[in-house]
Amino acid sequence: GYVASDPSGLASAHRLPIACSEPSHPSALSCRPLRGWAGIAVQPNAHDNACVVHHWSKCVTTFSNGAVDRHMHTVHHPTSCKYFNSSISSTPLLVITEGPQLSIWDVRAPAPVVMRFTDVQRGSKWLFTADVHPNGHVVCTAGEERSVASFDMRRKSVLVRWPGVLKYEVAEVRFSRRDSSRCFVWGRDSQLAHGRWGAGGSTGLGKNSFRADSRWLGTDLVGDDETMCGVTERGTVYVMKKAWRMYEAEPQPQADAHPEPNPQSEADPKADASSAPD
């Protein structure tokens, strides 16, 4: 392996070639393969509980202690899922992107769908990813339209839309834990970028970005230190430590140049209090 750096030299990624093979012993298989996986999520603080969404069968399967717990069905073909702790619920919830819609689930409830957002992207274009803000009540989603849309789950309304984020469709979006006004976005090509998603009314793509050796197959942002992990179609694993350095090293704008509106300021009586999360 070797270390590949982005052009700005602000962040580096360890590139490790990998190969896939069948397990050498039957005990390495915990269960029979399930066809059509579109996403898997592990419940926070309860790693024995997991969820798998199946694209073709429109099925949501939950697991508890290694055994199948429940089967549920979505309206459209699901593309991703993610557990999260929410300020609107005492138990972990599940966010699922299914076709052009975004749904919030409580898998323990008799009627599991808590809420559904239908007017997400124009022309019924598909969603591929979703993430929940650290405050627990703002969710963002992105996909085929190349825009990032943010919703307030308390008000069940749109906060802001950030259009034209990347050149190609957005495959993954993750809020920054270090600066919650920013998020990271991965394209369906090889790009990783970052920008302001709309907190306080400000959107825009950052100047620094990173490109892998080929198209991303799977990516994520883990830990408070924001370690980026990604796998490409060439069988390369990228691990980028301290991905927040991509935006912290950028020059800050002058105080009098395009100031960011403050939603808590009393100077602007027309400011929309719903445009920024608490």
C-alpha positions in Angstrom: 0.0 0.0 0.0 0.9 3.6 -0.2 -0.3 7.1 0.9 -2.2 9.1 -1.6 -2.6 12.9 -0.9 -5.1 15.4 -2.2 -3.8 18.2 -4.4 -3.9 20.7 -1.5 -1.9 18.5 0.8 -4.3 19.1 3.7 -5.4 15.5 4.1 -4.0 12.1 3.3 -5.5 8.7 2.8 -4.0 5.3 3.2 -4.6 3.2 0.1 -4.7 -0.5 0.8 -5.4 -3.0 -2.1 -7.9 -5.6 -1.1 -9.3 -8.9 -2.5 -12.5 -10.7 -1.9 -12.6 -14.5 -1.3 -15.0 -17.1 0.1 -14.5 -18.0 3.8 -12.2 -21.0 4.3 -14.4 -22.6 6.9 -18.2 -23.0 7.1 -18.3 -21.5 10.6 -17.2 -18.1 9.1 -20.7 -17.8 7.7 -23.2 -16.5 10.3 -26.2 -16.9 8.1 -27.3 -17.6 4.6 -26.8 -14.8 2.1 -29.8 -12.5 1.7 -30.3 -11.2 -1.9 -30.7 -7.5 -2.8 -29.1 -5.8 0.1 -29.3 -2.0 -0.2 -28.0 -1.0 3.2 -27.3 -2.2 6.7 -27.4 -0.3 10.0 -26.4 -1.1 13.5 -28.3 0.4 16.4 -26.2 2.8 18.5 -25.4 1.6 22.0 -26.9 -1.8 21.2 -24.7 -3.5 18.7 -26.6 -6.8 18.8 -29.5 -5.0 17.0 -29.3 -4.4 13.3 -31.4 -3.6 10.3 -31.1 -4.6 6.6 -33.1 -3.1 3.8 -33.6 -5.1 0.6 -34.0 -3.2 -2.6 -35.9 -5.5 -4.9 -38.3 -7.0 -2.4 -39.0 -3.6 -0.7 -38.4 -5.3 2.7 -37.0 -4.1 6.0 -35.5 -6.8 8.2 -34.5 -6.2 11.8 -32.2 -8.5 13.8 -32.0 -8.9 17.6 -29.1 -10.9 19.1 -28.3 -12.4 15.8 -31.8 -13.6 15.0 -34.5 -12.2 12.7 -36.8 -10.1 14.8 -39.3 -8.5 12.3 -40.0 -8.1 8.6 -41.6 -4.9 7.3 -42.2 -3.4 3.8 -41.6 0.0 2.3 -43.7 1.8 -0.3 -40.8 2.2 -2.8 -37.5 0.4 -3.4 -35.2 1.3 -0.5 -31.6 2.5 -1.2 -30.1 3.1 2.3 -30.9 3.0 6.1 -29.4 4.5 9.2 -30.2 4.2 12.9 -30.0 7.4 15.0 -30.8 8.8 18.4 -33.5 11.4 18.2 -34.7 14.3 20.3 -38.2 13.4 19.2 -38.2 9.9 20.5 -36.9 8.0 23.6 -35.9 5.0 21.5 -33.6 4.9 18.5 -35.2 5.6 15.2 -34.4 4.5 11.6 -34.2 6.8 8.6 -34.7 5.1 5.2 -34.4 6.5 1.7 -36.9 4.7 -0.5 -37.1 5.8 -4.1 -38.0 9.5 -4.2 -39.2 9.5 -0.6 -37.6 9.8 2.9 -39.2 7.9 5.8 -38.6 7.8 9.6 -39.3 4.5 11.3 -39.7 3.2 14.9 -39.2 -0.5 14.3 -40.6 -1.4 17.7 -44.0 0.3 17.2 -47.0 -1.6 15.7 -47.2 1.1 13.0 -43.5 1.6 12.4 -43.6 4.6 10.0 -43.4 7.7 12.2 -43.3 10.2 9.3 -42.7 10.4 5.6 -41.4 13.2 3.4 -42.6 13.0 -0.2 -41.7 16.4 -1.7 -37.9 15.9 -1.5 -36.5 16.2 -5.0 -38.0 17.5 -8.2 -39.3 15.1 -10.8 -39.5 12.1 -8.4 -35.7 11.6 -8.7 -34.3 8.9 -6.4 -32.6 9.4 -3.0 -29.5 7.5 -2.2 -28.4 8.6 1.3 -29.5 10.3 4.5 -27.9 11.5 7.7 -29.1 13.0 11.0 -27.7 16.2 12.5 -26.1 15.9 16.0 -29.0 17.8 17.5 -31.2 14.8 16.7 -34.1 16.5 14.9 -32.6 17.7 11.5 -32.2 15.1 8.7 -30.5 15.7 5.4 -30.8 13.6 2.2 -29.4 13.6 -1.3 -29.3 11.6 -4.4 -30.0 11.7 -8.1 -30.8 15.4 -8.3 -27.3 16.4 -7.0 -28.9 18.5 -4.3 -28.9 18.2 -0.5 -32.3 18.8 1.2 -32.6 19.3 5.0 -35.8 18.7 7.0 -36.9 19.5 10.5 -38.5 16.4 12.0 -40.2 18.4 14.8 -42.0 20.7 12.4 -42.2 18.1 9.5 -41.1 20.8 7.1 -38.2 21.7 4.7 -35.4 23.7 6.2 -33.3 24.4 3.2 -32.3 23.0 -0.2 -28.7 23.2 -1.4 -28.8 22.6 -5.2 -26.1 21.6 -7.6 -23.7 20.3 -5.0 -21.6 18.0 -7.2 -21.1 17.3 -10.9 -22.6 13.8 -10.5 -25.3 12.3 -8.3 -24.7 12.4 -4.5 -24.0 8.9 -3.2 -23.4 9.7 0.4 -23.8 12.7 2.8 -22.6 13.0 6.4 -22.9 15.9 8.9 -19.6 17.1 10.4 -19.5 16.4 14.1 -16.8 19.0 14.6 -18.6 21.8 12.8 -22.3 21.0 12.5 -22.9 23.8 10.0 -20.9 21.7 7.5 -21.3 18.3 5.8 -19.3 15.9 3.7 -20.6 14.7 0.3 -19.4 11.9 -1.9 -20.3 11.7 -5.6 -21.1 8.6 -7.6 -17.8 9.2 -9.3 -14.6 9.5 -7.2 -15.1 12.8 -5.5 -15.2 13.7 -1.8 -16.1 17.3 -1.0 -17.5 19.4 1.8 -19.5 22.5 2.3 -22.1 24.5 4.3 -25.5 22.7 4.1 -27.6 25.7 5.0 -27.5 26.3 8.8 -28.0 30.0 9.3 -29.0 30.4 5.7 -25.5 29.9 4.2 -24.8 27.2 1.6 -21.8 26.6 -0.5 -19.1 24.1 -1.5 -15.7 24.3 0.0 -12.6 24.8 -2.1 -10.7 21.7 -1.0 -11.8 18.2 -2.2 -10.3 14.8 -2.6 -10.5 12.2 -5.5 -10.0 8.5 -5.2 -8.5 6.3 -7.9 -11.9 5.1 -9.2 -15.6 5.3 -8.4 -16.7 5.0 -4.8 -18.6 1.8 -3.9 -19.1 2.6 -0.2 -18.1 5.4 2.1 -18.7 6.6 5.7 -17.5 9.1 8.3 -16.9 7.7 11.7 -15.9 8.9 15.2 -15.7 12.4 16.7 -12.3 12.8 15.0 -14.0 12.3 11.7 -12.2 9.5 10.0 -13.3 9.0 6.4 -13.5 5.4 5.2 -14.2 4.4 1.6 -13.9 1.5 -0.9 -13.5 2.0 -4.6 -14.4 -0.3 -7.5 -10.7 -1.0 -8.0 -10.6 -2.8 -4.7 -8.9 0.1 -2.8 -9.7 1.0 0.8 -9.1 4.7 1.7 -8.8 5.8 5.4 -8.6 9.5 5.8 -7.9 10.7 9.3 -9.1 14.1 10.5 -11.1 14.8 7.4 -12.2 18.1 9.1 -8.8 19.5 8.1 -10.2 19.9 4.6 -12.3 22.8 5.7 -10.4 24.1 8.7 -7.4 25.0 6.6 -9.4 27.1 4.2 -9.1 30.9 4.5 -11.9 32.5 6.4 -14.0 35.2 4.6 -13.6 38.9 5.6 -16.1 40.2 8.1 -17.7 42.6 5.6 -17.9 40.1 2.7 -21.2 38.2 2.5 -21.8 37.9 6.2 -23.7 34.9 7.3 -27.1 35.7 8.7 -27.6 35.0 12.4 -31.1 33.4 13.0 -31.0 34.5 16.6 -30.3 38.1 15.9 -33.1 40.6 16.6 -31.8 43.0 14.0 -33.6 41.2 11.3 -37.3 40.7 12.2 -37.9 38.8 8.9 -35.3 36.0 9.8 -36.9 32.6 9.6 -36.3 30.8 12.9 -36.8 27.5 11.2 -33.8 28.0 8.9 -31.3 26.9 11.5 -31.4 23.9 13.9 -31.2 24.5 17.6 
